């Protein structure tokens, strides 16, 4: 056995050795008093082993106790004083044993009492040797009352360690349960802190995504308009028209810069600072100024949208026009329609604003498209996310025609809560 293997057994080994030494001394005295009976050496050896195993192997220790009781019954060997140390086994069974061991250790207490005070009638040879022929010894041998009193004291000595071990077992279990509860509470608090940290990170990432989407929409639209104006300007021979084009480019750049500043200075979209009609009209005017023909219609009765819905409608319409400028044919008009909800006969109001932009490309198409015929790209994904965030949705359709491919993008914007 290694050093680390035997060291935990050292206290029990010392206790067992002391019990064995005292037991052998008592066995010698018993051998002398009884005319050569040697059972005491066996009893001392069994008691020493039982005491040594009471903590690490309480099951085996209790087995030795029961075996020793059977030995007393069969051999009639007198009880030795050293056998009272078996109370350590009763304590160990209640303190460290498994549940069945606790029950067996409880049954071992009356077994010891029956063997010592009923079958052997308190016949402790070494005790008689110590008392010798003194008056106290005579009283003990002749007075039943004194014998009963000593028996009760012995019963108390034998029985008391078992409940003491059980109480210590319960106290340890309560302490362990409390420690486990505190650990669980600490783990829960840590989990809450981690959850809060994760939510904060998710919130920051969401803000970062929204900021990137806003900057993409603003800069992408302005650059598309400026690029279209610059391309058309190089073919102008008229100085007045060229100056007007350059003025339009400067206006678009200035408006874009202002929008970017607003986006970067606020966590909320500022697309609705001015009226909805003014903002939409400015986008349409910018497209016309870039040299693209645009046919804009508005059906139904306009209404003031809720702030968030108005911001989404503006950004989505801005991205629709950006895609149409970038990918549409310059010789074909861009069609932009806004369909406001109309009153229902029952008195209710339809709750969806439909914004639709149509443009045409060459038959081969310059736009990226998915296998399902829908446009692919960050702009469409951004539009979908914006609309889904307020309960709306986006529809993209592609139609092949002899003159080219027609793309129609339709946004459905909820208008509930509008003034």
C-alpha positions in Angstrom: 0.0 0.0 0.0 1.4 3.4 -0.9 2.1 6.2 1.5 -1.0 8.0 0.4 -3.0 4.8 0.7 -2.2 3.9 4.3 -2.1 7.4 5.8 -6.0 7.9 6.0 -6.1 4.7 8.0 -3.5 5.8 10.6 -5.9 7.1 13.3 -8.0 3.9 13.2 -4.8 1.8 13.2 -3.5 3.5 16.3 -6.9 3.1 18.0 -7.0 -0.6 17.0 -3.5 -1.2 18.3 -4.3 0.4 21.7 -7.5 -1.7 22.0 -5.5 -4.8 21.1 -2.8 -4.1 23.7 -5.4 -3.5 26.5 -7.4 -6.5 25.3 -4.5 -8.9 25.4 -3.6 -7.6 28.9 -7.2 -8.3 30.0 -7.1 -11.7 28.2 -4.1 -12.7 30.3 -5.9 -11.7 33.5 -8.9 -13.7 32.4 -6.8 -16.7 31.5 -5.3 -16.6 35.0 -8.6 -16.2 36.8 -10.5 -18.9 34.8 -7.9 -21.6 35.0 -6.5 -21.3 31.4 -9.4 -20.2 29.2 -8.0 -18.6 26.1 -11.2 -17.2 24.5 -10.2 -13.7 25.7 -7.4 -13.5 23.1 -9.9 -14.2 20.3 -12.3 -11.6 21.7 -9.5 -9.0 22.0 -8.4 -9.6 18.4 -12.0 -9.4 17.1 -12.7 -6.2 19.0 -9.5 -4.5 17.8 -10.3 -5.3 14.2 -13.9 -4.0 14.6 -12.7 -0.8 16.1 -10.1 -0.3 13.4 -12.7 -0.7 10.6 -15.6 1.3 12.3 -15.0 4.3 10.1 -13.7 3.1 6.8 -15.6 -0.2 6.7 -18.6 0.0 9.1 -20.3 -2.9 7.4 -17.4 -5.3 8.1 -17.1 -3.9 11.6 -20.7 -4.7 12.3 -20.2 -8.2 10.9 -17.5 -8.8 13.5 -19.8 -7.5 16.3 -22.5 -10.0 15.3 -19.9 -12.7 15.0 -18.6 -11.9 18.4 -22.1 -12.1 19.9 -22.6 -15.5 18.3 -19.2 -16.6 19.7 -20.4 -15.6 23.3 -23.6 -17.5 22.8 -22.0 -20.7 21.6 -18.9 -20.8 23.8 -20.3 -19.2 26.9 -17.2 -17.0 27.1 -17.5 -14.2 29.7 -17.7 -10.6 28.7 -14.5 -8.5 28.7 -14.3 -4.8 29.6 -12.5 -4.2 26.3 -15.7 -5.2 24.5 -17.3 -1.9 25.6 -15.2 -0.2 23.0 -17.5 -1.8 20.4 -19.7 1.3 21.0 -17.3 2.9 18.6 -18.6 0.5 15.9 -22.2 1.4 16.7 -21.3 5.1 16.5 -19.5 4.5 13.2 -22.4 2.6 11.7 -24.8 5.4 12.4 -22.3 8.1 11.4 -20.7 6.8 8.2 -22.6 3.7 7.2 -25.0 3.3 4.3 -28.7 3.3 5.2 -28.9 -0.5 5.7 -25.8 -0.2 7.9 -27.5 2.4 10.0 -30.4 0.0 10.6 -28.1 -2.9 11.4 -26.1 -0.8 13.8 -29.3 0.1 15.6 -30.2 -3.6 15.9 -26.7 -4.4 17.2 -27.2 -2.3 20.3 -29.9 -4.6 21.8 -27.8 -7.6 20.7 -24.9 -6.4 22.8 -27.2 -5.7 25.7 -28.8 -9.2 25.5 -25.4 -10.9 25.3 -23.8 -8.9 28.1 -26.5 -8.4 30.7 -29.0 -11.2 29.9 -27.1 -14.3 28.8 -23.9 -13.5 30.7 -25.8 -11.7 33.5 -23.1 -9.1 33.7 -20.4 -11.7 34.3 -17.3 -9.5 33.6 -14.4 -11.5 34.8 -11.9 -8.6 34.8 -14.3 -6.4 36.7 -14.5 -9.1 39.5 -10.7 -9.2 39.4 -10.5 -5.5 39.9 -13.0 -5.5 42.7 -11.4 -8.5 44.2 -12.5 -9.4 47.7 -13.4 -5.9 48.6 -16.7 -5.0 50.3 -17.8 -3.3 47.0 -17.2 -6.5 45.2 -19.3 -8.4 47.7 -22.1 -5.9 47.4 -22.1 -6.1 43.6 -22.3 -9.9 43.8 -25.0 -10.1 46.4 -27.3 -7.1 45.8 -29.7 -7.4 42.8 -30.5 -3.7 43.0 -26.8 -2.8 42.5 -26.5 -5.3 39.7 -29.6 -3.8 38.0 -28.2 -0.3 38.4 -24.9 -1.3 36.9 -26.7 -3.0 34.1 -28.7 0.1 33.3 -25.5 2.2 33.4 -23.9 -0.4 31.0 -27.0 -0.2 28.8 -26.7 3.6 28.6 -23.0 3.3 27.8 -23.7 0.8 25.0 -26.7 2.6 23.6 -25.7 6.3 23.7 -23.1 6.3 20.9 -25.6 5.2 18.2 -27.9 8.3 18.5 -24.9 10.5 18.8 -23.6 9.2 15.5 -27.0 9.6 13.9 -27.2 13.2 15.1 -23.8 14.0 13.7 -24.7 12.3 10.4 -27.8 14.5 10.1 -25.9 17.7 11.0 -23.3 16.9 8.3 -26.0 16.2 5.8 -27.7 19.5 6.7 -24.4 21.3 6.3 -23.8 19.7 3.0 -27.3 20.5 1.8 -26.7 24.1 2.8 -23.4 24.2 1.0 -25.0 22.7 -2.1 -27.8 25.3 -1.9 -25.3 28.2 -1.6 -23.3 26.7 -4.5 -26.5 26.4 -6.6 -27.5 30.0 -5.7 -24.0 31.2 -6.7 -24.2 29.2 -9.9 -27.7 30.7 -10.6 -26.3 34.2 -9.9 -23.4 33.5 -12.2 -25.8 32.3 -14.9 -27.9 35.4 -14.5 -24.8 37.5 -14.8 -23.7 35.6 -17.9 -27.2 35.9 -19.3 -27.2 39.7 -18.7 -23.8 39.9 -20.3 -25.0 37.9 -23.3 -28.1 40.1 -23.7 -25.9 43.2 -23.5 -23.6 41.8 -26.2 -26.7 40.8 -28.3 -28.1 44.3 -27.9 -24.8 45.9 -29.0 -24.6 43.6 -32.0 -28.1 44.5 -32.9 -27.3 48.2 -32.7 -24.2 47.6 -34.8 -26.3 45.7 -37.4 -28.9 48.5 -37.5 -26.2 51.1 -37.8 -24.5 49.3 -40.7 -27.8 48.8 -42.4 -28.7 52.5 -42.0 -25.3 53.6 -43.3 -25.6 51.1 -46.2 -29.0 52.5 -47.2 -28.1 56.1 -47.0 -24.7 55.9 -48.6 -25.7 53.3 -51.2 -28.7 55.4 -52.4 -26.7 58.7 -52.5 -23.8 57.1 -54.3 -26.1 55.5 -56.9 -27.7 58.9 -57.6 -24.4 60.7 -57.7 -22.9 58.0 -60.0 -25.8 58.2 -62.4 -25.6 62.0 -62.5 -21.9 61.9 -63.1 -22.2 59.4 -65.9 -24.9 61.5 -67.6 -22.9 64.7 -67.0 -20.0 63.7 -69.2 -22.2 63.7 -72.2 -23.6 67.2 -71.7 -22.4 70.0 -73.9 -24.7 72.6 -72.5 -23.0 74.5 -69.7 -26.2 75.4 -68.0 -27.3 71.7 -67.9 -23.9 70.7 -66.7 -24.0 73.2 -63.9 -27.4 72.0 -62.9 -26.1 68.4 -62.9 -23.2 69.4 -60.7 -25.5 71.3 -58.4 -27.7 68.1 -58.1 -24.6 66.1 -57.3 -23.6 68.5 -54.6 -27.1 68.5 -53.2 -27.2 64.7 -53.1 -23.8 64.5 -51.4 -24.9 67.1 -48.8 -28.1 65.3 -48.1 -26.3 62.0 -47.8 -23.7 63.6 -45.4 -26.5 65.0 -43.3 -28.3 61.6 -43.1 -25.1 59.8 -42.1 -24.5 62.3 -39.3 -28.0 61.8 -38.1 -27.6 58.0 -38.2 -24.3 58.1 -36.3 -25.5 60.6 -33.7 -28.6 58.7 -32.7 -29.6 55.1 -32.0 -33.0 55.8 -33.5 -33.8 56.3 -37.2 -34.3 60.0 -38.0 -36.0 59.4 -41.3 -39.2 60.9 -40.1 -37.9 64.3 -38.9 -39.7 65.9 -41.8 -43.2 64.9 -43.1 -43.5 61.6 -44.9 -44.6 63.2 -48.2 -41.6 65.5 -48.2 -39.2 62.6 -47.6 -40.7 60.4 -50.3 -40.8 63.4 -52.7 -37.2 64.2 -52.1 -36.2 60.6 -53.0 -38.2 60.7 -56.2 -36.8 64.1 -57.1 -33.3 62.8 -56.6 -33.9 59.9 -59.0 -35.2 62.3 -61.6 -32.3 64.6 -61.1 -29.9 61.7 -61.8 -31.4 61.4 -65.3 -33.7 58.4 -64.7 -37.3 58.7 -65.7 -39.6 57.8 -62.8 -43.3 57.5 -62.9 -44.6 58.0 -59.3 -48.2 57.5 -58.3 -50.0 57.5 -55.0 -53.4 55.9 -54.5 -55.7 56.2 -51.5 -55.8 58.7 -48.7 -52.3 59.4 -47.2 -52.0 59.3 -43.4 -49.3 60.0 -40.9 -47.5 56.8 -40.1 -46.2 55.8 -36.7 -42.6 56.9 -36.3 -41.1 53.4 -36.6 -43.2 52.4 -39.5 -42.5 55.7 -41.3 -38.7 55.2 -40.8 -39.0 51.6 -42.2 -41.1 52.7 -45.2 -38.7 55.5 -46.0 -35.5 53.3 -45.8 -37.2 50.5 -47.8 -38.3 52.9 -50.5 -34.9 54.4 -50.6 -33.3 51.0 -51.1 -35.8 50.0 -53.8 -34.9 53.1 -55.8 -31.2 52.5 -55.2 -31.5 49.0 -56.7 -33.6 50.3 -59.6 -30.9 53.0 -60.4 -28.0 50.5 -60.1 -29.5 47.7 -62.1 -32.3 49.2 -64.3 -32.1 50.3 -67.9 -31.8 54.0 -68.3 -34.0 54.0 -71.4 -36.9 52.5 -69.4 -38.8 54.4 -66.7 -38.9 53.3 -63.1 -42.4 52.9 -61.7 -43.0 53.8 -58.1 -46.4 53.3 -56.5 -47.8 53.9 -53.0 -51.2 52.3 -52.2 -52.7 53.6 -49.0 -55.3 51.5 -47.2 -58.9 52.5 -47.8 -61.9 52.5 -45.4 -63.8 49.3 -45.2 -67.6 49.1 -45.5 -67.9 47.7 -42.0 -66.2 50.8 -40.6 -62.8 49.2 -40.1 -59.6 50.3 -41.9 -57.2 48.2 -43.8 -53.9 48.2 -42.0 -51.2 47.9 -44.7 -49.4 50.4 -46.9 -48.2 48.8 -50.1 -45.1 50.3 -51.7 -44.1 48.9 -55.1 -41.1 49.8 -57.4 -40.7 48.2 -60.9 -37.7 48.5 -63.2 -36.5 46.7 -66.3 -33.1 45.2 -67.2 -31.6 43.6 -70.2 -32.8 40.1 -71.0 -29.6 38.6 -69.6 -30.0 40.6 -66.5 -27.2 42.4 -64.5 -28.7 41.7 -61.1 -27.8 38.7 -59.0 -30.7 36.4 -58.6 -31.3 33.2 -56.7 -32.6 29.9 -58.1 -36.1 30.9 -57.1 -36.0 34.0 -59.2 -35.7 36.4 -56.3 -33.0 39.1 -56.1 -30.1 38.3 -53.8 -28.0 40.8 -51.9 -27.5 42.6 -48.7 -30.0 45.3 -49.7 -32.9 42.9 -50.1 -32.0 41.1 -46.8 -31.9 44.5 -45.0 -35.3 45.4 -46.4 -36.8 42.1 -45.3 -35.3 42.5 -41.8 -36.7 46.0 -41.4 -40.2 45.0 -42.5 -40.3 41.8 -40.4 -39.3 43.8 -37.3 -42.6 45.8 -37.5 -44.8 42.9 -38.7 -44.5 43.6 -42.5 -43.0 41.6 -45.3 -41.3 41.9 -48.7 -42.2 40.4 -52.0 -39.8 40.2 -55.0 -41.0 39.1 -58.4 -39.2 38.6 -61.7 -41.0 38.5 -65.1 -39.3 37.7 -68.4 -40.5 39.8 -71.3 -39.3 40.2 -75.0 -37.8 43.7 -74.2 -36.0 42.5 -71.1 -36.5 41.3 -67.5 -38.9 43.2 -65.3 -38.3 43.2 -61.5 -41.0 44.2 -59.1 -40.3 44.8 -55.4 -43.3 45.2 -53.1 -43.1 46.2 -49.5 -46.1 45.7 -47.1 -45.9 48.2 -44.2 -48.4 48.0 -41.3 -49.9 51.3 -40.5 -51.7 50.5 -37.3 -51.3 53.2 -34.7 -51.0 56.0 -37.3 -52.5 59.4 -36.5 
